[in-house]
């Protein structure tokens, strides 16, 4: 431990002298209150420290003591259902102890030290174990069973292992290493947040993270272990999109990071999630969720830590073999924290004042996502999918954070203010968005949904692109100048936009659409288009094709209960074919 003295204070940045024995990224205690901070720059014996709490009242000469350890998170039973701040302090515990305003300098253990967990060993005395091997399990919630793993850096022979109820600090196992050292293992391990947790092998993404959102799953899918960005201007629905993904994504565990978000939005999350019924288990959604709440009025330095805290917790569950979905809302607020701290450090500014290392920091964060084989003899396969919201000022995605993010991620869901103002939600612009996973996931969709599905997606995207070109002609000379074939194309695109891409997050049934339902709905729309195009070539009247009542049935199909979709699809398709064949026959009779 090293003790120094404050020589300069600049907002959340404190400079201390006499810190020659400290190391980069060491956690320090600042002032008489013991405010928590982290060393981010060293110059001779001068340490620049970002303080994660309000520095009001600090003065030169106040003591600074290093702990000799990096900023770390506690990993073990008790993470699920918990609500933490950016440096993994449990907010509910602090609220009960100190009230609604967090007292500066307070410390609270991240994991409850008194609660006992039922540990069931899966290993036995005499077994050879290495880092990542599972010692036993703890049923943390009704839906999450934690695997207690051998920490990194430990390997040897199990001397003793016990079954029963233990706190996270009590010894459950003793491992004798090759040099004769006996290591006592507990259910809790610590890990520095800035260091990615190791794994055996990184795998290529092969399956989609099914979200139940049609525009995402069909047109712009994200793979399990993939990374996605959701940039959009104020009011375009970034937070609702992330809430929907957190609620419905096909993930075993959800880690939601509110990084610099408005307090009322985080309040919505905290109020909604416990009441939401998990569609997979019927339990509360909180039974598989970890929330990190770092609102915009909290100290700016803690925003930077919150991102790393969240992804380290997510990696821990990934190592157990779970599929984890991480939501970061929003990385722009994190980048603003980087810019503020960089300015206070008097570093040379890059584009728009952001530090020159902005892109590399973003890459370090997103590269920690992936589908991996964990350490240990068993080699569990887990996936960590990261979805980051970006809030470009004025909706201009040419700004540095958006551009740096786009160079890293493989899925881009472009939220559009005009669509949002037109009440089209999710407001994902189908002409500007993209997914680089489409080709890789095509074989999975063919095997698990339908061989036709990738082709239907391709045809629908092409139609929407052609519609954009036709709309320019319509604006110049009017719709009457178009051929009937082009006009039926516009009608089909209207169905794709209004019946397929528009999805009501607050509707009991439409909020989630299974892949099978998505396939049947897009097939109905494309069947209508193909049959109508063929009918027009045979002389059927365009006005009657466009005004068929069965089109309303297609539009209402998304509100059909999941169990009734196949029957509803067959009824509509038969009605559609029957009506169009009658129109062709009537036209042929008239001629």
C-alpha positions in Angstrom: 0.0 0.0 0.0 1.2 3.5 -0.8 0.0 6.8 0.7 0.2 10.1 -1.1 -1.3 13.6 -0.9 -3.7 15.5 -3.2 -2.0 18.4 -5.1 -4.7 19.2 -7.6 -8.5 18.7 -8.0 -10.3 19.2 -11.3 -13.9 17.9 -11.0 -13.8 14.1 -10.9 -10.0 14.2 -11.6 -7.6 14.3 -8.6 -3.8 14.4 -8.9 -1.8 13.0 -6.0 2.0 13.1 -5.3 4.0 10.5 -3.4 2.4 7.6 -5.4 5.6 6.0 -6.8 4.7 2.6 -5.4 1.3 2.5 -7.0 0.4 0.9 -10.3 -1.8 1.9 -13.2 -5.5 1.1 -12.6 -5.0 0.6 -8.9 -8.1 1.4 -6.8 -7.4 4.2 -4.3 -9.3 5.7 -1.4 -9.3 9.5 -1.6 -9.6 12.0 1.4 -10.9 11.4 4.9 -14.2 10.0 3.5 -12.4 7.3 1.6 -13.9 8.2 -1.8 -13.3 5.4 -4.3 -11.1 6.2 -7.3 -8.9 4.6 -9.9 -5.4 5.6 -11.2 -5.6 6.3 -14.9 -2.2 8.0 -15.5 1.2 7.9 -13.8 4.0 10.5 -14.2 7.0 9.9 -11.9 5.4 10.0 -8.4 2.3 11.8 -9.6 -0.9 9.8 -10.1 -3.9 11.1 -11.9 -7.0 9.5 -10.4 -10.6 9.4 -11.6 -12.9 9.5 -8.6 -16.2 7.7 -8.9 -17.9 9.9 -6.4 -18.5 13.7 -5.9 -15.2 15.4 -5.0 -16.9 18.5 -3.4 -15.1 19.4 -0.2 -11.8 17.8 -1.0 -8.7 20.0 -0.7 -4.9 19.8 -1.4 -3.1 17.8 1.2 -5.9 15.3 1.8 -4.6 11.7 2.0 -4.8 9.2 -0.9 -4.2 5.5 -0.1 -3.9 2.8 -2.7 -5.5 -0.6 -2.1 -2.9 -2.4 -4.3 -5.7 -4.0 -6.3 -7.4 -3.2 -9.6 -11.0 -2.3 -9.9 -12.6 -5.7 -9.7 -16.1 -7.2 -9.5 -17.3 -10.0 -7.2 -18.6 -13.0 -9.1 -20.7 -15.7 -7.4 -24.3 -16.5 -6.2 -26.3 -13.3 -5.6 -25.7 -11.5 -8.9 -29.0 -12.4 -10.5 -31.9 -10.1 -9.5 -29.5 -7.5 -8.1 -29.3 -3.8 -9.0 -25.8 -2.3 -8.9 -24.3 1.1 -9.6 -21.4 1.5 -12.0 -18.8 0.1 -9.6 -20.9 -2.8 -8.4 -22.3 -1.4 -5.2 -25.7 -2.9 -4.5 -28.2 0.0 -4.7 -31.0 -1.7 -2.7 -28.6 -2.4 0.2 -27.4 1.2 0.2 -30.9 2.5 0.0 -31.9 0.5 3.1 -28.8 1.7 5.0 -28.5 5.3 3.9 -31.8 6.4 2.2 -32.5 7.6 -1.3 -29.3 9.7 -1.6 -26.1 7.7 -1.6 -23.7 8.9 1.1 -20.2 9.6 -0.2 -17.5 7.1 0.7 -19.9 4.3 1.7 -18.8 0.8 1.1 -21.1 -2.2 0.7 -20.2 -5.7 -0.4 -21.4 -6.5 -3.9 -22.5 -10.0 -2.8 -24.5 -10.6 0.4 -22.1 -11.9 3.0 -24.8 -13.3 5.3 -27.0 -15.2 2.9 -26.4 -18.9 2.7 -26.6 -20.8 -0.6 -27.2 -24.5 -1.1 -24.1 -25.9 -2.7 -24.3 -29.3 -4.5 -20.9 -30.7 -5.5 -20.4 -32.3 -8.9 -16.7 -33.0 -8.3 -15.3 -35.4 -5.7 -12.2 -35.6 -3.4 -9.2 -36.9 -5.4 -10.4 -35.4 -8.7 -7.8 -33.5 -10.7 -9.2 -30.1 -11.6 -8.0 -27.1 -13.6 -9.2 -23.5 -14.1 -12.8 -23.5 -15.4 -13.7 -26.9 -14.2 -17.1 -27.1 -12.4 -16.9 -27.9 -8.7 -20.7 -27.9 -8.1 -23.9 -26.0 -8.6 -26.1 -23.5 -6.8 -29.7 -22.9 -7.7 -29.6 -19.1 -7.6 -33.1 -18.5 -8.9 -35.9 -20.6 -10.3 -34.4 -20.3 -13.8 -30.6 -19.8 -13.3 -28.4 -22.5 -11.9 -24.9 -21.1 -11.2 -21.9 -23.3 -11.8 -19.2 -22.8 -9.2 -16.0 -23.0 -11.2 -12.3 -23.3 -10.3 -10.8 -19.8 -10.5 -8.2 -18.9 -13.1 -4.7 -19.7 -11.8 -5.8 -22.7 -9.7 -5.2 -26.4 -10.6 -4.4 -29.5 -8.7 -6.1 -32.3 -6.7 -9.3 -31.8 -4.6 -8.5 -32.7 -1.0 -11.9 -32.0 0.4 -15.2 -30.8 -1.0 -18.3 -30.2 1.1 -22.1 -30.2 0.4 -24.5 -27.9 2.3 -25.4 -24.3 2.9 -22.6 -21.8 2.8 -22.1 -18.1 2.5 -20.0 -16.8 -0.4 -17.0 -16.4 1.9 -17.0 -19.9 3.5 -14.6 -22.5 2.2 -16.4 -25.2 0.1 -13.3 -26.9 -1.4 -9.6 -27.4 -0.8 -7.3 -28.0 -3.8 -3.7 -29.1 -3.4 -1.5 -27.7 -6.2 1.6 -29.4 -7.6 3.9 -27.4 -5.4 2.1 -28.7 -2.3 0.2 -25.4 -1.7 -3.4 -26.0 -0.5 -5.8 -23.4 -1.9 -9.1 -22.9 -0.1 -11.9 -22.1 -2.6 -15.1 -20.3 -1.9 -18.2 -19.7 -4.1 -17.0 -16.2 -4.8 -14.2 -15.1 -7.1 -13.0 -11.6 -8.0 -12.0 -10.4 -11.5 -10.5 -7.1 -12.7 -13.0 -5.4 -14.9 -10.5 -4.1 -17.5 -9.2 -7.6 -18.2 -11.2 -9.9 -20.5 -11.9 -13.3 -18.9 -9.9 -16.0 -20.7 -11.5 -18.9 -22.7 -10.2 -21.9 -24.6 -11.4 -21.0 -28.1 -13.5 -18.5 -29.9 -16.1 -19.9 -32.3 -17.7 -18.6 -35.4 -21.3 -17.4 -34.9 -23.7 -20.0 -36.4 -27.1 -19.3 -35.0 -29.2 -16.2 -34.6 -30.1 -14.6 -31.3 -33.9 -14.8 -31.8 -35.6 -11.6 -30.5 -39.2 -12.0 -31.6 -38.9 -8.6 -33.4 -39.7 -9.2 -37.1 -37.6 -6.4 -38.6 -34.6 -7.8 -36.7 -35.0 -11.5 -36.9 -36.0 -11.6 -40.6 -34.2 -8.7 -42.2 -31.2 -7.7 -39.9 -30.5 -10.7 -37.6 -27.8 -10.7 -34.9 -25.9 -13.9 -34.2 -25.5 -15.4 -30.8 -22.1 -14.0 -29.7 -22.5 -11.1 -32.2 -22.3 -7.4 -31.7 -24.9 -4.8 -32.8 -25.3 -1.0 -32.7 -28.6 0.9 -32.4 -27.8 4.5 -33.3 -30.7 7.0 -33.5 -31.7 10.5 -32.6 -33.7 11.6 -29.5 -37.1 10.1 -29.4 -36.6 7.4 -32.1 -37.0 4.5 -29.7 -33.5 3.2 -28.9 -34.4 2.5 -25.3 -37.7 0.7 -26.2 -35.8 -1.5 -28.7 -33.3 -2.4 -26.1 -36.1 -3.1 -23.5 -37.7 -5.4 -26.1 -34.5 -7.2 -26.7 -33.9 -7.6 -23.0 -37.4 -9.0 -22.5 -37.7 -11.3 -25.5 -34.2 -12.2 -26.7 -33.4 -15.9 -26.7 -30.8 -15.6 -23.9 -30.4 -17.4 -20.6 -29.1 -14.3 -18.7 -29.6 -10.6 -19.5 -27.2 -7.9 -18.3 -28.7 -4.4 -18.7 -26.4 -1.5 -18.3 -28.0 2.0 -18.0 -24.9 4.0 -18.7 -25.6 7.7 -18.2 -29.2 7.3 -19.0 -32.1 9.5 -17.7 -33.2 8.5 -14.2 -36.8 8.2 -15.2 -35.9 5.6 -18.0 -33.9 3.6 -15.5 -36.9 3.8 -13.1 -39.1 2.4 -15.8 -36.7 -0.6 -16.2 -36.5 -1.2 -12.5 -40.3 -1.0 -12.1 -41.2 -3.0 -15.3 -38.7 -5.9 -15.2 -39.9 -7.5 -11.9 -43.5 -7.4 -13.1 -42.7 -8.8 -16.6 -43.5 -12.4 -17.1 -40.6 -14.3 -18.8 -42.1 -16.0 -21.8 -39.6 -18.9 -21.5 -40.2 -19.8 -17.9 -43.3 -18.0 -16.7 -41.3 -16.5 -13.9 -40.4 -12.8 -13.4 -37.9 -11.5 -15.9 -35.7 -10.4 -13.0 -35.0 -14.1 -12.2 -32.4 -14.1 -15.0 -31.4 -10.4 -15.1 -28.6 -8.3 -13.7 -29.2 -4.5 -13.8 -26.5 -1.9 -13.6 -28.0 1.6 -13.1 -25.7 4.5 -13.7 -27.9 7.5 -14.3 -26.9 10.8 -15.9 -26.7 12.6 -12.6 -24.2 10.2 -11.1 -20.5 11.1 -11.3 -19.3 11.0 -14.8 -16.3 8.8 -14.2 -18.5 5.9 -13.0 -20.0 5.7 -16.5 -16.7 4.4 -17.8 -16.5 1.8 -15.1 -20.2 0.7 -15.5 -19.6 -0.6 -19.1 -16.7 -2.8 -17.9 -18.5 -3.9 -14.8 -21.4 -5.2 -16.9 -19.4 -7.0 -19.5 -17.2 -8.8 -16.9 -20.4 -10.1 -15.1 -21.7 -11.2 -18.6 -18.4 -13.0 -19.3 -18.7 -14.9 -16.0 -22.1 -16.3 -17.0 -20.9 -17.0 -20.5 -18.1 -19.1 -19.0 -20.8 -21.3 -17.3 -22.1 -22.2 -20.8 -25.0 -19.7 -20.8 -26.2 -17.5 -23.7 -25.9 -14.0 -22.4 -27.4 -10.8 -23.9 -25.7 -7.5 -22.8 -27.5 -4.2 -23.4 -25.5 -1.0 -23.1 -27.6 2.1 -23.1 -25.8 4.2 -24.2 -22.2 4.0 -25.3 -22.3 7.7 -26.4 -22.7 8.7 -22.7 -19.7 6.5 -21.9 -17.7 8.2 -24.8 -18.7 11.6 -23.3 -17.2 10.5 -20.0 -14.0 9.5 -21.8 -13.9 12.9 -23.5 -14.4 14.8 -20.2 -11.7 12.8 -18.4 -9.3 13.2 -21.4 -9.9 17.0 -21.4 -9.1 17.2 -17.6 -5.9 15.1 -18.2 -5.0 17.7 -20.8 -4.5 15.1 -23.5 -4.3 16.1 -27.1 -8.0 16.0 -28.4 -9.0 14.0 -31.4 -12.0 14.6 -33.6 -14.8 16.7 -32.0 -12.8 16.7 -28.7 -12.9 12.9 -28.2 -9.7 11.3 -27.2 -7.5 9.8 -29.9 -8.0 6.3 -28.3 -11.8 6.4 -28.6 -12.0 3.8 -31.4 -9.6 1.4 -29.6 -11.5 1.6 -26.3 -14.8 0.9 -28.2 -13.1 -2.1 -29.9 -11.8 -3.4 -26.6 -15.3 -3.4 -25.3 -17.1 -5.0 -28.3 -14.4 -7.6 -28.9 -15.2 -9.1 -25.5 -18.4 -10.4 -27.0 -18.4 -13.7 -28.8 -19.3 -17.4 -28.8 -16.6 -19.3 -26.9 -15.5 -22.6 -25.5 -14.8 -22.1 -21.8 -11.7 -23.2 -19.9 -11.8 -26.6 -18.2 -11.9 -30.2 -19.3 -15.6 -30.1 -20.0 -15.3 -27.2 -22.5 -18.8 -25.6 -22.2 -20.0 -23.5 -25.1 -21.3 -20.1 -24.1 -22.2 -16.9 -26.0 -22.1 -13.2 -25.1 -24.0 -11.0 -27.5 -23.4 -7.2 -27.0 -26.0 -4.6 -28.2 -24.9 -1.0 -27.7 -27.2 2.0 -28.2 -25.5 5.1 -29.7 -27.0 8.6 -29.2 -25.5 10.8 -31.8 -26.1 14.6 -31.2 -28.9 15.7 -33.6 -29.1 12.2 -35.0 -26.0 12.7 -37.2 -24.3 9.4 -37.4 -21.2 10.9 -39.1 -20.0 11.9 -35.6 -17.0 10.0 -34.2 -18.7 7.6 -31.8 -21.2 6.3 -34.4 -18.5 5.9 -37.0 -16.0 4.2 -34.7 -18.8 1.8 -33.6 -19.8 1.0 -37.2 -16.3 0.0 -38.0 -16.4 -2.6 -35.2 -20.0 -4.0 -35.1 -21.5 -6.3 -37.7 -25.2 -5.3 -37.3 -26.5 -1.8 -37.7 -30.1 -1.0 -36.8 -30.5 2.6 -38.0 -33.3 4.3 -36.1 -35.1 7.0 -38.1 -36.7 10.1 -36.6 -39.1 10.4 -39.6 -40.4 6.8 -39.0 -40.7 7.5 -35.3 -42.7 10.7 -35.9 -44.9 8.7 -38.3 -45.6 6.3 -35.3 -43.9 3.5 -37.1 -42.2 1.4 -34.4 -39.6 -0.1 -34.2 -38.3 2.9 -36.2 -35.6 0.8 -37.9 -34.9 2.2 -41.4 -34.9 -0.9 -43.7 -32.9 1.0 -46.4 -30.0 2.2 -44.1 -29.7 -0.8 -41.8 -27.6 -3.9 -42.5 -26.5 -7.2 -40.9 -23.3 -8.9 -42.0 -24.5 -12.2 -40.4 -27.2 -12.8 -43.0 -25.3 -15.2 -45.3 -23.7 -17.1 -42.4 -27.1 -17.6 -40.7 -28.9 -18.6 -43.9 -28.3 -22.3 -43.5 -29.6 -22.2 -39.9 -32.8 -20.5 -41.0 -33.2 -23.1 -43.8 -32.8 -26.0 -41.3 -34.8 -24.6 -38.4 -37.5 -22.4 -40.0 -38.0 -23.2 -43.7 -35.9 -23.6 -46.9 -37.9 -20.8 -48.4 -37.2 -18.3 -45.6 -33.9 -16.8 -46.8 -35.3 -16.4 -50.3 -38.5 -14.7 -49.0 -36.3 -12.3 -47.0 -34.2 -11.5 -50.1 -37.3 -10.9 -52.3 -38.9 -8.7 -49.6 -35.7 -6.5 -49.2 -35.5 -6.2 -53.0 -39.1 -5.1 -53.2 -38.6 -2.4 -50.5 -35.5 -1.1 -52.4 -37.5 -0.9 -55.6 -40.3 0.8 -53.8 -37.9 3.6 -52.8 -37.0 4.2 -56.5 -40.7 4.1 -57.6 -41.7 6.6 -54.9 -39.4 9.2 -56.5 -41.3 8.7 -59.8 -44.6 9.0 -58.0 -43.6 12.3 -56.4 -42.6 13.7 -59.7 -45.5 12.5 -62.0 -48.0 10.8 -59.8 -49.0 7.2 -59.2 -51.2 7.0 -62.4 -48.0 7.2 -64.5 -46.9 3.8 -63.2 -47.8 0.5 -64.8 -50.2 -1.9 -63.0 -47.3 -4.2 -62.2 -45.4 -1.4 -60.5 -48.6 -0.3 -58.6 -49.2 -3.8 -57.3 -45.5 -3.8 -56.2 -46.3 -0.6 -54.2 -49.3 -2.3 -52.6 -47.2 -5.3 -51.6 -44.5 -3.0 -50.1 -47.2 -1.2 -48.1 -48.2 -4.6 -46.6 -44.5 -5.3 -45.8 -44.1 -1.9 -44.1 -47.4 -1.7 -42.3 -48.2 -5.3 -41.6 -44.8 -6.9 -41.2 -42.2 -4.3 -40.2 -44.5 -2.3 -37.9 -44.8 -4.1 -34.5 -46.6 -3.0 -31.4 -44.3 -3.4 -28.3 -47.3 -2.8 -26.0 -49.7 -5.3 -27.6 -50.1 -8.6 -25.7 -49.6 -10.8 -28.8 -47.8 -8.6 -31.3 -45.0 -7.7 -28.9 -43.3 -11.1 -29.7 -43.4 -13.0 -33.0 -41.9 -16.5 -33.2 -39.8 -17.4 -36.3 -42.5 -19.7 -37.6 -45.1 -16.9 -37.4 -42.7 -14.5 -39.1 -42.1 -16.9 -41.9 -45.9 -17.5 -42.4 -46.7 -13.8 -42.4 -43.9 -12.8 -44.9 -45.0 -15.8 -47.1 -48.6 -14.5 -47.1 -47.5 -11.1 -48.2 -45.1 -12.4 -50.9 -47.8 -14.9 -52.1 -50.3 -12.0 -52.4 -47.7 -10.1 -54.5 -46.7 -13.0 -56.7 -50.3 -14.1 -57.4 -51.4 -10.5 -58.0 -48.6 -9.9 -60.4 -49.4 -13.0 -62.3 -53.1 -12.1 -62.3 -52.4 -8.6 -63.8 -50.4 -10.2 -66.6 -53.6 -12.2 -67.3 -55.8 -9.2 -67.4 -57.2 -9.1 -63.8 -58.3 -5.6 -62.7 -55.7 -3.8 -60.5 -58.4 -1.9 -58.4 -60.0 -5.2 -57.3 -56.7 -6.8 -56.5 -55.6 -3.9 -54.4 -59.0 -3.7 -52.5 -59.5 -7.4 -51.7 -60.9 -7.9 -48.2 -58.4 -10.8 -47.7 -55.6 -8.2 -47.4 -57.1 -7.1 -44.1 -56.9 -10.7 -42.9 -53.2 -10.7 -43.8 -52.7 -7.5 -41.8 -54.5 -9.0 -38.8 -52.5 -12.3 -38.9 -49.8 -10.8 -36.6 -52.5 -10.6 -33.9 -53.3 -14.3 -34.1 -52.5 -16.4 -31.1 -49.3 -18.5 -31.6 -51.3 -21.8 -31.3 -53.7 -20.8 -34.1 -51.2 -19.5 -36.6 -51.0 -22.5 -38.9 -54.8 -22.8 -39.2 -55.2 -19.0 -39.8 -52.4 -19.1 -42.4 -54.1 -22.0 -44.3 -57.5 -20.2 -44.2 -56.0 -16.9 -45.5 -53.9 -18.6 -48.2 -56.9 -20.6 -49.5 -59.1 -17.5 -49.5 -56.4 -15.5 -51.3 -55.9 -18.1 -54.1 -59.6 -18.5 -54.5 -60.4 -14.8 -54.8 -57.5 -14.2 -57.3 -58.4 -17.2 -59.4 -62.1 -15.9 -59.5 -60.8 -12.4 -60.7 -58.8 -14.1 -63.5 -61.7 -16.3 -64.5 -64.2 -13.3 -64.5 -61.8 -11.3 -66.7 -61.4 -14.2 -69.0 -65.2 -14.7 -69.3 -65.6 -11.0 -70.1 -63.1 -11.2 -72.9 
